[in-house]
Amino acid sequence: MARICLLLLCLKMCEIYSQEGRWETSWKKNDSDVVNDLLDQWKRNASDALDEDWKQRLPKGIIIGVRKGGTRALLEMLSLHPQIAAAHSEIHFFNVEENYQKGLDWYCQQMPNSHSAQITVEKTPGYFSSLEAPERIYAMDRSVKLLLIVRDPVERLVSDYTQILYNRKARQKPYQSLEEILKRGQELNTNYKAMQRSLYALHLARWLEFFPTTQIHVVDGGGLIRQPDSEMRHVEQFLGLEPYLGPDNFYFNKTKGFFCLQAKGERHCLDQSKGRPHPTVDELLLEQLCTYFSQHNEDFFAMVGRTFNWC
């Protein structure tokens, strides 16, 4: 209300009146234009003051993958930006049938409250390799912006296996080495789910049936680890955000071996499950994996119009 009162007072003091839909004053034209611009701004501010639109909204940005590619780090970094309202839990709406049947109202209820000037973002890495997710997200909002963070597919595969390994050990369940899982004589077990998730070109092809490449921003997971502020500038531009994140928002944690976050005098690192050591993998197997993924990588590079230094 204070802003509205200020607006009315300024109108009175400036003796501005409307005639045939145009603003006129006794001042010269240039001064009048300046005043009109100020009044327009004041009116917008007054409208904002009365705007009670702090509510849950469907996302305008979705981090679709890849699993073990750095999606959590990307979301945490984005969360530092004041124009971002991030859902911090993986919702699995578009790739889990039980959740999808609950409808968009349920999905919206999983989102944080946000203002109309903010962009709501959620991340569920399982979307990228899902058969149904591309079409379902398109049906929700064909203009939604998609973020895909990728890393060396062999490193991603080993990281994927590592997470499963730690989980099985924690539950005191039996486990196999990666060599035991992947080797079938001289051949690779290409049906292993972690192998399938690293076939980026295969999965991206489904997304490109519904979304143009201009709506899918590929984030370099390796670059996000080495130089996060540079990689996040591209993300800000893609989402249409004001420049905000910079070198001061990141500091290198020598103990963890990667960058952590800082803002408003507070520091924050990803939880202990991130950056944990990988088991030793046979060098011959790693070479075989690099050879296997080589053509798939080339296909992916052609799709996104850029290359990565993998293997």
N, C-alpha and C positions, 0 to 999 in steps of 0.2 A: 504493500500500500504506500510505503514511503516513496517508492520510485514513481508511482502514479501521481502522487501529490507534487513531486518535483516536476514532472512533465507538465502538469496543469499550470503550475507557477511560471514555468518558462514560457508556456504559450501566452500567458497573460502579460508577462513582462515584455515579450518581443512584439506584442500586438499583431500577432499573425492571424489571419483569417482566411477562410477558404472561399473562393469564388469560382464557380463553374468548374469545380473539381481540381483547381490549381491553387498552390500556396502562393500568396503574395505578401510583400512587406513594403514599407516605405524606404527600405534600404536599397542600395544598388544591387544589381543582379548577382554578382559574385558572392557578396555577403549573404544574400538570400539562399544561394545554393549551399553554402557552408552550414547555415542554420538548419535548412531542411534536412541535410545529412545527419546533423546532430540529433534533430528531432526524431528522425527515423530510427536512429540507434537507441534513443531513449524509449521509444515506443516498443522496440524489440525487447529491451531490458525489462520494461514494465510487464510485457506479456510473459517473459520468462519467470518473473517473480510470482505470477499467478498460475504458472504452469504446474499442474499437479500430475505430471506424467512419470513419476518415479515408480517404475513397475517392472515386472518380468517381461522379457521380449524374446522372440525367436532369434537365433543367432544370425548375424550378417557375415560372420566369418567362422569357418570350421577348419580345424587342424585335422586332416583326414589320415595322416600317417607320416612315416611308416613306424610300425612297432620297433622299438629299440633303435630308433633313428635320431632321437633327441627331442621328442614331442613335449615331454615334461619341461625340459629346459626352455624350449621355445615359448610355451605357455607362461611360465614363471617370468620370463623376460618381458613378454607382452603385458603382463599384469602390472608392471611398474608404470605403464603409460596411463595418464589420467583419463584418456578417451576410451579406454578398454574396460569392459566389465566381463570378467572371465569366470566360466563355470569350472571349478577346480576338480570336480569328479568326472571320470569317464562315464558317459551316459549310455552308450551302446544302444541308442534308439533305432538307428537305421540298419543295424546289422544283427540285431537280436529280435526274432519274431515276436516273442512275448512282450517285449517293450514296445515294439512298433504298433502292436494291436491296441495299446493303451491310448493312442491318438496324439495329435499335436498339442492338445491342451495339456496333457500330462508332460509332454516334452518341454513345453514352455515353462511349466512349473518347476522344472529342474534347473532353470536358469537363474542367475543372480538378478536382483533389482538393478535397473540402469536408468539413466536419463536419456532423453531423445538425442542428445549430442554425443552419446557414447555408442560404441559398437560392442555388441555382445558376441563373445567368442567361446566356443566349446571345442574340446579335443577328444577324439576317440580313435586311436591308431588302427583299430580293427576295421574302420570304414574302408581303408584303401584297398584291401584284398577281398572285400565283401562283394558278392555277385549282385546283391540287391541295392546296396547303398547309393550308387550313383543316380539311378533312376528315382529313388525315393527322395533324395535330397533335391533333385531337380524339380520334382513335383511340389515340394515345399516352397522353394524359392529359386527360380532359374537365374537370379542375379547374384546369388550368394557367392562370396569369395572364398576360395579354397587354398589352404596352405599345406604343402607337402614337403616334409623335411626328409632328406635322404642321406645316406652315408655309404661307404664302400660295402657292397652286398656281402662280401665274405666276413668283414668285421661285424656287420649287422647280424649275420647268421650265428657267429660265435657268441655274440652278446645275447642273442635270443636263447641259445642253448644254455648259456651261463645262468640266466634267470630261472629257467626250468630246473637246472641242476641244483641251485641254491634252495629252491622251493621244495624239491624232493628230499634234500638232505634235512631241511628244517622239519619236515613231517616224518622223518625217519623211514622214507620209502626207498625201495631199490632204484638204482639208476645205472645207466650205461654211459660209457665214454662217447664222445662225439664220433670217434673213429668207428666204434661198434655200430652206431646208428647209421652212419653215412656209407660205410663200405659194404658193397655187395660183390665180393670177389674183386675184380678189377673195375667194376662199375660203381657209379654213385647212386645212392638211394634218393632219387629226385622227387619222390613222393613225400619225403619228410616235410612237414608243414613249415618249418623254419627255412627250408630251401625255397619253398614256394613263395614265401613272403618276400624274398629277395629278388624275385623276377619282376622288377619295376615296370618294364615295358609291357608285360602281359596285363598287369593290373591297370596301368595308366590308359591303355587302349579302351577299356570300358568307360572310364571317366570322359574320355574325349568324344565318346558317342553322344554325350549330353552337354558338355561344357567346352567352350573354346579355351585355348591355351592362355588367353588373356585373363581368364578367371581362375587360373591355377598357378600360384606362385611356388616355384621350387626353391626351397631353402637348402643351402649347403651345410649339412650337419657337421662336416669337418671344419668349415669356415666359422660356424657358430662356436665351436670349441676354441679355435685359435684366435679369432678376432670378432667377438660377439657384437661390439658396437657397429662395426662395418656391415655385418650381415643384417642386423636389425634395422639399419637405415633403409635397406631395400624393402623390408617387411612393412615399415611405416609408410613408405611411398605406395606400396601395393594396396594397402588398406585405406589410403587417403587420410592418414593421421598427420597431425602437426609434428614437426621434428621435436623430439623430446629426449630419447635415449642416447647417451653418449658414453665416452670412456669412464666418466666419473661414476657410472652406474654399475661398473664391474671391477672386481679385484681378483687377482689370481691367488687361489688357495694352494700353497705348496703341499700341504698334507694330502689333499684330495687329488691334486694334479689337474684341476680345471678351474674355470672362472666361476666365482660366486657373485651374488647380487648385493647392491647397496643402494639405498634411497632414504632420504629424510633422516640421515644419521643412524639408520638401522642396517644390519648386514644379515644376509640369508643365503644358506647353501642348500642344494638339493639333498634329499634324505640319503641314508646310508646305502640304499639299494642302487644308487646311481654311482657309476665310476668304480664298482667293485672289480677286483682282479679277475681276469679270464684264465681258465685252465690252459695248460700247455697243449697245443695241437700239433700233430705230426706235420712237418714241413712239406712232405710229399702230398699229403692230403690238401694242404692249403694251396699248393701249386695246381693241383687237379681242380680245385674249386674255382680258382682264378680263370683257368682255361674254360671251364664250363660256363661261367658267367660272362665271359668276354663278349660274345655276340649279343647277348641280351642287353649288356651295357651299351653297346654301340647303337642298338635299336632305341634304347631309352634316350641317349644323347640326341639322336636325330629328332625324336618327338619333341623334346624341350628346347632344342636349339642351343645347347651348351654342353660342354664336356667337363668331366671330373677326373681327377688323378687317382683312380682306383686300381688296386693290385699293382 
